Amino acid sequence: MIEIKIHTCTSCGKKLVYENKVSWMNARTKLNRTGILRCPPCAGKEGRAASDKKIPGRPKGSKNAIGIVAWNKGYKVQGLRLNKSLTFEQRMLGIAKRNGFSTYEEYRASLDAWKAYKIDVWRITNQQPLHLLENYDKRGINGEIGAYTLDHITSIRKGFNENISPEEIGDIKNLQMLPWLDNIVKGWK
């Protein structure tokens, strides 16, 4: 036989039903000590009001660097509804603004040759059909048991030093999946 105990929320007057004896005794003790016993919604409101911590995340309706308004689902850009995807130009403008430039061309001109080359190689690499590579399904991160990582057979550094075009270094013919440790060791040589 379950004994049901009832208390009343001191904020809103809602009846709090306790079927568990321990929960009821904890609530009774709290009520006796403080004179306050709140239901979960009232306790949450009270806690948030008393807290000086910022609520995580961007407030609904605020804008980021490239004018994207935070929305419940997806994003809203200049009145258009998108499925969390931006155009290439919008992404490049966002990168430029995060780095303090008004256009991507200005940002790109400020980069040294090595960094610009590396960006070009990775842009081309990510456009390749990587899912066709052997062991792609085992792709993971360094330190993960059995994980493979993407490797450029002719390294990006060697391509830069020998003036090989980014298109050749980032091409699918120059890509392979290696166990993560082998890839790190190869990179040290």
N, C-alpha and C positions, 0 to 999 in steps of 0.2 A: 504494500500500500504506500503510495507516494503522498507525502504531506505537502500541500501547496501553500506557500507563504506569499504575502503581497505587501509591497511598500509603495509609496507614492513619490514621484519625482518632485523635488522641492522647487524646480524651475517652472515646469509646464503642467504639473498635476497629473501626468499620465501614470496609470497603474503599472507597476513593475512586478511581474509574476516570477517567483523562484520555485522551481521544482527540485533543485539540488540544495540540500541542507547546508553545505559548505558555502555556496554562493550567497544564500540567504543570511548566514551568520556573518560573512564578510561585509555584506551590505548593512546589516544591523549595527555592526561595530563601527563602520564608517559614519553612519548616521548619528550614533551616540557620541562619537569623538568630535565631529565637525559640525553636526547639525545640518549637513548638506548631503543629499543623495540625488544624483541626476541620472536620467535615462541616457543611453549612448549618444543620441543626437544632441541633446543639451550639453552633455559633457564635452563633446567635440567642439561645439560652437564656443563654449566658455574657454576651452584650452587654446583654440586658435586666436581668440580675442586677447587672451592674456600673453600669448607668445610674441616675442620680438623677432622670431625667425621668419625669413621670407619664404613664401610658398614656392616649392620647386617648379621650374618650368617658366616659360614665357607667358605673361597674361594674355588671355584671349583678346584679340583685336590689336595687339601690338605689332610693330613692323620690325623686320630684321634689316640688315645692311642694304639689300637690294629691293626693299619695299614689299616684301611678301608678308601678308597679314596672317597671323596665327589663326587657325580655324579648327573646329572640332575634328573634321575628317578632311584630309587633303589640304590644299592651300588655296588661297584666293589671291590672284595677281591681277591688279587693275580691273576688278570686277569679273574676271574669268575664273571658272572653277577648274582646277587641275587635279590629277591623281598623284600628288606628291612628286611630280616630275617637272623639271625645268628644262628649258631649251639650252643648247650648248652656249649660246651667247649670254643667257642669264647666269649660268654657272661661272663663266669666265669673268663677267662683270662683278659677281660676288667675290671671287678670288681677288680681283684687283682692289675692290673697296676694302676688303679685310686687311690688305697690305698697304692701305693708305693712298691708292691711286684712283683717279676718276675713270680711266679706261684700261682695258686689258692690254692694249698696245703699249701704253706708258709703263705698266708693270713689267711686261715682257722685255721692253728695252732696258729696264733697270737690272735685269738678271745677268749674272756672269755667264760665259759661254757654256761651262760645264753643267750648271743647273738647268739652263734652257735646253741643252741636249738631252739631259736625263728626263725632263718633262716630256719632250717630244717622243723619246723612245717608249716611255710608259704609256703615253696616249695611244701610240700605234699598237703596242703590245695588248692593251685592253680592248682594242677593236678586233683582235683576232678571234677565231673560233676555238677558244682554249679548251672547250669541252671535248674536242677531238683528240687531245693529247692523251697518250697512254698514262694511266694512273691518276687521271684528273679527279676521279671520284674519291681518291684518298687525300685530296688537298686539305691541308690544315695549317697549323701555326708551329713555329719553332718550339721545341720542347715537348710537343705532343707525341705520344708513342704511336709509331706507324704513319705519321703525317708526312706528306710530300709537299714540297714548295716549288713554285715556278722558277725556272732557271733559264737564263740566256746563255746558250752554248758559247757564243762569242760574247764576252762580257760587255756591259755598257761602257765601262772604263776603257777597255781595249778599243772599242769602236770609236770612242771620243779621241783617244790618243792617236789612232791610225786614220782618222778622218773618214770613217765608214758612215754612210748615211743612216739616219735614225730609222728609215724605212727598212733597211736590211737587218739591223739589230733587233727591231721589234717584230719582224716577220715571223709567222708561225713555223717556218723552216728552221729558225734559230732558237726555238723554244722547246723545252722539255720539262718534265716533272721529275724531280730528284728527291730522295729522302732528305729531310731538312738538315740533318747533320752533314751529309755529303755535300750539300749545297753551301753550307757555311765553310767547310774545309776547302772546297774549290775556290771560294771567294778570297781566302787567305793566300792563295798561291799566286 
